[in-house]
Amino acid sequence: MNEDLLAAARHAQERLIEAERDAEVARAEFHRAVRRLHLHGGSLREMGPALGLSHQRVHQMVESAGGSRRWSPRRAVRRMAGCTFCGQAEQEAGPLIAGPGVYICAACAALASDVLGAEGPAEPGPLRAVPGQDVRERCSFCGKYRMECTGLAATQPGGRAAQTAAICGECLMLCAEIIAERDS
């Protein structure tokens, strides 16, 4: 194989890859600019002829850049939260401590602390201590796996909780601080 021709082919290939990347970036910038124009009041039917495109193509570009939702203040939607560990609504359980898609009440935080502080297997209840060798369980608040934390308390499979949830010892200490600060 001719090494000079091979080097020329590789160089042309690199230029092609770079040109395709530049074209993709330019396309995305163009689509975002068209979307901004639409969000600031431009109608799809007006924008199409002004850009030399059909209004359907302008619509596709706006959607590919994030959609045609007009900018407006969102209404605050307060979803009724409940404790992920015991399933009680906030009105019954009291103020909740929130994590990413998970909530815990003070009673469940205390129960989790008791479960983690117990020596030996705990008596059956809504929460269980996750064994140290369990590599799949992780804290619902911080995301650490069982092997990365000092202890992990989790809901019982098939228990009252709507979903499986777990909390590590470090997150329980933060909960205790939040509860103490809230109560003082």
C-alpha positions in Angstrom: 0.0 0.0 0.0 1.3 3.4 -0.9 2.1 5.2 2.4 1.8 8.7 0.8 -1.7 8.0 -0.5 -2.7 6.4 2.9 -1.5 9.5 4.7 -3.5 11.8 2.3 -6.6 9.7 2.9 -6.2 9.9 6.6 -5.7 13.6 6.4 -8.9 14.0 4.3 -10.8 11.8 6.7 -9.8 14.1 9.6 -10.8 17.2 7.7 -14.2 15.5 6.9 -14.8 14.6 10.6 -14.0 18.2 11.7 -16.2 19.7 8.9 -19.1 17.4 10.0 -18.7 18.5 13.6 -18.6 22.1 12.6 -21.7 21.7 10.5 -23.5 20.0 13.4 -22.6 22.9 15.7 -23.7 25.5 13.2 -27.0 23.6 12.6 -27.7 23.5 16.4 -26.9 27.3 16.6 -29.2 28.0 13.7 -32.0 26.0 15.3 -31.6 27.7 18.6 -31.7 31.1 16.9 -34.9 30.2 15.0 -36.4 29.0 18.3 -35.5 32.3 20.1 -37.1 34.2 17.2 -40.3 32.2 17.6 -40.3 32.5 21.4 -40.0 36.3 21.0 -43.2 36.4 19.0 -42.4 35.3 15.4 -45.0 33.2 13.8 -44.0 30.0 12.1 -45.8 31.1 8.9 -44.0 34.4 8.9 -40.6 33.0 9.7 -40.7 30.3 7.0 -40.7 32.6 3.9 -38.4 35.1 5.7 -35.8 32.3 6.0 -36.5 30.6 2.7 -38.1 27.6 4.4 -41.5 26.1 4.8 -43.4 26.7 8.0 -43.3 23.0 8.7 -39.5 22.9 8.5 -39.4 25.9 10.8 -41.7 24.0 13.2 -39.3 21.0 13.1 -36.3 23.2 13.8 -38.1 24.9 16.8 -39.0 21.5 18.2 -35.5 20.1 17.8 -34.1 23.1 19.6 -36.3 22.6 22.7 -39.9 23.2 21.7 -42.3 26.1 21.1 -43.3 26.8 24.7 -43.6 30.5 25.2 -41.7 32.0 28.1 -44.0 32.7 30.9 -43.8 32.5 34.7 -44.6 29.1 36.0 -47.2 28.7 38.6 -45.9 27.2 41.8 -47.4 23.7 42.1 -47.2 22.3 45.6 -47.5 18.6 45.4 -48.7 16.9 48.6 -45.7 15.0 49.8 -45.6 12.0 52.0 -42.9 10.1 53.9 -41.4 7.7 51.5 -40.5 5.3 54.4 -43.8 5.0 56.2 -46.2 6.3 53.5 -47.9 8.9 55.8 -49.0 12.2 54.3 -47.2 15.3 55.5 -50.3 16.4 57.5 -50.1 13.2 59.5 -46.3 12.7 59.7 -45.4 16.3 60.3 -42.7 18.3 58.5 -40.7 16.2 56.1 -37.0 16.3 55.2 -36.7 16.1 51.4 -34.0 14.5 49.3 -34.0 13.9 45.5 -37.5 12.4 45.0 -37.6 11.0 48.6 -39.0 12.3 51.9 -38.5 11.2 55.5 -40.4 12.2 58.6 -38.9 12.6 62.1 -40.4 9.4 63.4 -38.9 7.3 60.5 -35.5 9.1 60.9 -35.5 8.1 64.6 -36.5 4.6 63.8 -33.8 4.3 61.2 -31.3 5.6 63.8 -32.5 2.9 66.1 -32.2 0.2 63.4 -28.6 1.3 62.6 -27.7 1.5 66.3 -29.0 -1.9 67.2 -26.5 -4.7 67.9 -27.5 -7.8 66.0 -30.6 -8.4 63.9 -33.5 -6.0 64.7 -37.0 -7.3 65.4 -39.3 -7.2 62.5 -40.5 -3.7 61.6 -41.0 -1.3 58.8 -37.2 -0.7 58.4 -34.3 -3.1 58.3 -30.5 -2.7 58.4 -28.9 -3.5 55.1 -26.1 -6.0 55.5 -22.6 -4.8 54.7 -22.1 -7.3 51.9 -25.1 -6.1 50.0 -23.6 -4.3 47.0 -26.9 -3.2 45.3 -28.6 -1.1 48.0 -27.9 2.6 48.0 -28.9 5.6 50.0 -31.9 7.4 48.5 -30.7 10.7 49.7 -27.0 10.8 48.7 -26.7 7.9 46.4 -23.9 6.1 48.2 -23.8 2.3 48.0 -23.9 0.2 51.2 -20.2 -0.5 51.0 -19.4 3.3 50.9 -21.3 4.2 54.1 -21.2 3.3 57.8 -24.7 1.8 57.8 -27.9 1.8 55.7 -31.5 1.4 56.8 -34.0 0.5 54.2 -37.8 -0.1 53.9 -38.9 -3.7 54.0 -39.7 -5.2 50.7 -43.5 -5.4 50.3 -44.0 -3.1 53.4 -46.3 -0.1 53.8 -44.1 2.3 51.9 -45.1 3.2 48.3 -41.5 2.7 47.1 -38.3 1.2 48.3 -36.2 3.7 50.1 -33.0 3.7 52.1 -31.0 6.2 54.2 -27.4 6.0 55.3 -25.9 6.9 58.7 -24.4 10.2 57.3 -27.7 11.4 55.9 -29.4 10.4 59.2 -27.0 12.7 61.1 -27.9 15.5 58.7 -31.6 14.8 59.3 -31.0 14.9 63.1 -29.4 18.3 62.7 -32.3 19.6 60.6 -34.8 18.3 63.1 -32.9 19.8 66.1 -32.7 23.1 64.3 -36.3 23.1 63.3 -37.4 22.2 66.8 -35.4 24.9 68.5 
